[in-house]
Amino acid sequence: MTSDADDALSWDGDEDRPEAVDRTPAEPSAARSELPEGWKAVGKDSDTVRPAANESAAADAPQPLSTPMLLSVGIIGGVYLLYTVGWIIGGLTLQGSALFLVPAIMYQAAVWAAVLAPALWFLAVWLLTRRAASWVRVAGLIAGAALLVPWPFVMTGAFGA
């Protein structure tokens, strides 16, 4: 048994294999010139490394949402769901008094438009900002949350005033 420091980092029989004998670092020109999918070359001589052949297809794929963005979209989506419920309750609460001013078919169309507005706004922002920056999507969702407040529900409450 020897007290060589390299003995702690090797197994019996390592010296028998040809690849274990050569412990000199590889030349930079001998480095791999193609990266696998999902890897990106950085640092010195990174411009000599080319991406894999299918890297361009991976760059076109949509990126997953980050955790803060996913939480923001979920919270604002929940607010929109509450707005939908608020528009339903508010529309049904005001139905008796509104029918004195507006014909029934017009009132029903307006209530349905108001009930569907939060879902349509969310869908429109989601689809139209797919390739935009995250802050643009959040700004569009917050703008919709400010514009689509169910005022009949807010002003009269669940039981009317």
Secondary structure as UniProt FT lines:
FT   HELIX           5..9
FT   TURN            12..13
FT   HELIX           14..16
FT   HELIX           18..21
FT   HELIX           28..30
FT   TURN            37..38
FT   TURN            44..45
FT   HELIX           46..48
FT   TURN            53..54
FT   HELIX           55..60
FT   HELIX           67..93
FT   HELIX           95..98
FT   TURN            99..101
FT   HELIX           104..128
FT   HELIX           134..147
FT   HELIX           151..156
FT   TURN            157..159
//
